[in-house]
Amino acid sequence: MSVEQPYRPLDCRHYDALELACLRGDRLHVELRDGQVLEGQAAGLQTEVDKAEYLRLHTDNGEQRIRLDQLQAITAQDPQVFAGRMVFD
C-alpha cells in the first residue's frame, strides 16, 4: 500500500487494543479507508524510521503490512480483546 500523506498517529486507546491483539495473536477482520477488507492473525506492530506505524497481519495470502492511519475499523474474532467493532476516527 503506497500512501503519500504524512502519517497521523492513532489515539492511544486504539493503539493499546491493537497491541493486545498482536500479543495474543488474535484473528482480526480489518476494514481500510480505501474500502479494502482483510482478515488474518495480528502478528505485531512496527514503527518505521519516518515514525509511521504498521500492523503486521498474517493472511491466507501472506503477511500484509497496514499503515495504522489507513485503518477504518477492526473487529476481533475473539470478543475478549475488545467488544464489537472498533472504528478509527
C-alpha positions, 0 to 999 in steps of 0.5 A, spaced: 500 500 500 503 506 497 500 512 501 503 519 500 500 523 506 504 524 512 502 519 517 497 521 523 498 517 529 492 513 532 489 515 539 492 511 544 486 507 546 486 504 539 493 503 539 493 499 546 487 494 543 491 493 537 497 491 541 493 486 545 491 483 539 498 482 536 500 479 543 495 474 543 495 473 536 488 474 535 484 473 528 482 480 526 477 482 520 480 489 518 476 494 514 481 500 510 479 507 508 480 505 501 474 500 502 479 494 502 477 488 507 482 483 510 482 478 515 488 474 518 492 473 525 495 480 528 502 478 528 505 485 531 506 492 530 512 496 527 514 503 527 518 505 521 524 510 521 519 516 518 515 514 525 509 511 521 506 505 524 504 498 521 500 492 523 503 486 521 497 481 519 498 474 517 493 472 511 491 466 507 495 470 502 501 472 506 503 477 511 500 484 509 503 490 512 497 496 514 499 503 515 495 504 522 492 511 519 489 507 513 485 503 518 477 504 518 475 499 523 477 492 526 473 487 529 476 481 533 474 474 532 475 473 539 470 478 543 475 478 549 480 483 546 475 488 545 467 488 544 464 489 537 467 493 532 472 498 533 472 504 528 478 509 527 476 516 527 
